[in-house]
Amino acid sequence: MNLDEMVKRIRIEPDNNIIDESNLRIDYNERFKGERYLKGVLSKNPIKEDFGFDYAPKLYDKFYSLLEKSKYSLQDVISFASKQSDKNTGIFISAAINKIIKEEDEVFLYTQVPLDFLFYKFRRGYAQVNTAGNYFGVGMKKGALKAKEVGDSTFNEMEGDLGEDQMMIYMFKLNTKSTLQTIKSLSDKTKVIKP
């Protein structure tokens, strides 16, 4: 006996009130609206290749002022970041995160390539990434960061009074001597945990 015959035999009548198909539809345009907004802002304001450390504050401030937090969410930034293959987009992603992150928020990024200036001027919350490029956490003010692998000049020029209660930085694999020297110089302000 096939399924149709079984249904007829038991006399199950479909109840159209059980499943409302309109609730099952995913509005594609609505779902990716925030991510498209981020892509649009970046495409209208391209980052010149290897802009350098000295230009970073100006570029960050420009992106921070351009972004409108009502037009995207943290989930949009996470999704956007996972699709980036240009290492220079880290500063844009940092501005987007800092604009909307709250004290209790947690951000988990998985990037295709190490992004430079990722979590630049990080302000609050907790953030984790699989791999970060150069200048990871530079200018960090408050919060907690975690990365399995980082590039050069990590955590340079942190700002503010950073006590143990405000910030813990977890490092799993340090790539360069300069990163180790930077971390040693921060030992007065920061608790660094290494396995």
C-alpha positions as CSV (number, residue, x, y, z in Angstrom):
1,M,0.0,0.0,0.0
2,N,1.4,3.4,-0.9
3,L,1.1,6.6,1.1
4,D,-1.9,8.0,-0.9
5,E,-3.9,4.8,-0.3
6,M,-3.0,4.9,3.4
7,V,-4.1,8.5,3.8
8,K,-7.4,7.7,2.1
9,R,-7.9,4.6,4.2
10,I,-7.3,6.5,7.5
11,R,-9.2,9.5,6.1
12,I,-6.8,12.2,7.2
13,E,-7.9,15.5,5.8
14,P,-5.2,18.2,5.5
15,D,-5.8,21.0,7.9
16,N,-4.7,24.3,6.2
17,N,-4.7,26.1,9.5
18,I,-1.8,24.0,10.9
19,I,0.9,25.3,8.5
20,D,0.6,28.8,7.1
21,E,3.0,29.0,4.2
22,S,3.5,32.7,4.6
23,N,5.2,32.1,7.9
24,L,7.6,29.6,6.2
25,R,8.8,32.1,3.5
26,I,12.1,33.7,4.1
27,D,12.3,37.2,2.8
28,Y,15.7,37.1,1.1
29,N,15.8,40.9,0.7
30,E,15.1,41.5,4.3
31,R,17.5,38.8,5.6
32,F,20.5,40.2,3.7
33,K,19.6,43.9,3.9
34,G,22.2,44.8,6.6
35,E,25.0,42.9,4.9
36,R,24.2,44.6,1.6
37,Y,24.3,47.9,3.4
38,L,27.8,47.2,4.7
39,K,29.0,46.1,1.3
40,G,27.6,49.3,-0.2
41,V,29.3,51.6,2.2
42,L,32.6,49.8,1.6
43,S,32.2,49.8,-2.2
44,K,31.5,53.6,-2.2
45,N,34.5,54.2,0.0
46,P,37.2,51.7,-1.1
47,I,40.3,51.2,1.0
48,K,43.5,51.8,-0.8
49,E,45.9,48.9,-0.7
50,D,48.3,48.8,2.3
51,F,47.1,52.1,3.7
52,G,49.6,51.9,6.6
53,F,49.5,52.5,10.3
54,D,49.6,56.3,10.2
55,Y,46.5,56.5,8.0
56,A,44.5,54.0,10.1
57,P,42.9,56.5,12.6
58,K,41.6,58.7,9.8
59,L,40.2,55.8,7.9
60,Y,38.6,54.3,11.0
61,D,37.0,57.6,11.9
62,K,35.7,58.0,8.4
63,F,34.0,54.6,8.4
64,Y,32.7,55.0,11.9
65,S,31.0,58.3,11.0
66,L,29.5,56.9,7.7
67,L,27.9,53.8,9.3
68,E,24.4,54.1,10.5
69,K,23.8,51.5,13.3
70,S,20.1,51.2,12.6
71,K,20.8,49.7,9.2
72,Y,22.7,46.6,10.2
73,S,23.2,44.2,13.1
74,L,26.1,42.3,14.7
75,Q,25.0,39.2,12.8
76,D,25.2,41.2,9.5
77,V,28.8,42.2,10.4
78,I,29.8,38.6,11.3
79,S,28.3,37.3,8.0
80,F,30.0,40.1,6.0
81,A,33.4,39.5,7.7
82,S,33.3,35.8,6.9
83,K,33.1,36.6,3.2
84,Q,36.1,39.0,3.0
85,S,39.3,38.0,1.3
86,D,41.0,41.5,1.4
87,K,43.1,41.8,4.5
88,N,42.5,45.6,4.5
89,T,38.8,45.3,5.4
90,G,39.6,44.6,9.0
91,I,39.5,48.3,9.9
92,F,36.0,48.7,8.3
93,I,34.7,45.6,10.2
94,S,36.2,47.1,13.4
95,A,34.3,50.4,12.9
96,A,31.1,48.5,12.1
97,I,31.4,46.3,15.3
98,N,32.4,49.2,17.5
99,K,29.4,51.3,16.3
100,I,26.8,48.8,17.6
101,I,28.4,46.4,20.1
102,K,27.0,46.4,23.6
103,E,28.8,45.6,26.9
104,E,27.2,42.1,27.1
105,D,27.6,41.2,23.4
106,E,29.9,38.4,22.1
107,V,31.3,38.4,18.6
108,F,32.7,35.2,17.0
109,L,34.3,35.8,13.7
110,Y,35.7,33.2,11.3
111,T,37.6,34.9,8.5
112,Q,39.0,33.5,5.3
113,V,42.3,35.4,5.6
114,P,43.9,37.3,8.5
115,L,42.4,40.8,8.5
116,D,44.7,43.7,9.5
117,F,43.4,46.1,12.1
118,L,40.7,43.7,13.3
119,F,39.1,44.9,16.5
120,Y,40.9,48.3,16.2
121,K,39.8,50.6,19.0
122,F,37.7,47.8,20.5
123,R,35.4,49.4,23.1
124,R,33.4,46.8,24.9
125,G,32.1,43.2,24.9
126,Y,33.9,40.0,24.0
127,A,35.3,39.2,20.6
128,Q,37.0,36.1,19.2
129,V,38.4,35.3,15.8
130,N,40.2,32.3,14.3
131,T,43.0,34.3,12.8
132,A,43.9,38.0,12.8
133,G,46.4,39.9,10.8
134,N,48.7,42.8,11.8
135,Y,47.6,45.3,14.4
136,F,45.1,43.1,16.1
137,G,43.5,45.0,19.0
138,V,45.5,48.2,18.4
139,G,43.9,51.1,20.3
140,M,41.7,48.7,22.4
141,K,40.0,50.6,25.2
142,K,38.0,47.9,27.0
143,G,36.7,44.4,26.5
144,A,38.2,41.0,25.9
145,L,39.7,39.6,22.7
146,K,40.7,36.1,21.8
147,A,42.5,34.9,18.7
148,K,44.2,31.6,17.8
149,E,46.7,33.3,15.6
150,V,47.8,36.9,15.2
151,G,50.2,39.0,13.1
152,D,52.7,41.7,13.9
153,S,52.3,44.7,16.2
154,T,49.5,43.3,18.2
155,F,47.9,45.4,20.9
156,N,50.1,48.4,20.2
157,E,49.1,51.7,21.7
158,M,46.2,50.6,23.9
159,E,44.4,53.5,25.4
160,G,43.0,54.3,28.9
161,D,43.5,52.7,32.3
162,L,43.3,49.0,31.6
163,G,43.0,47.0,34.7
164,E,42.7,43.2,35.0
165,D,39.0,43.6,35.6
166,Q,38.5,45.5,32.4
167,M,40.5,43.4,29.9
168,M,41.9,40.0,29.4
169,I,43.7,39.0,26.2
170,Y,44.0,35.4,25.3
171,M,46.7,34.3,22.9
172,F,47.2,30.8,21.6
173,K,49.9,31.2,18.9
174,L,52.1,34.2,18.6
175,N,53.7,34.7,15.2
176,T,56.4,37.2,15.8
177,K,59.0,38.6,18.3
178,S,57.4,42.1,18.1
179,T,54.1,40.6,19.3
180,L,55.9,39.0,22.3
181,Q,57.7,42.2,23.1
182,T,54.5,44.2,23.0
183,I,52.7,41.7,25.3
184,K,55.7,41.8,27.7
185,S,55.5,45.6,27.8
186,L,51.8,45.5,28.6
187,S,52.1,43.1,31.6
188,D,51.5,46.0,34.0
189,K,48.1,46.7,32.5
190,T,46.9,43.5,31.0
191,K,46.5,39.9,32.0
192,V,47.7,37.8,29.1
193,I,46.9,34.1,29.3
194,K,49.0,31.7,27.1
195,P,48.6,27.9,27.1
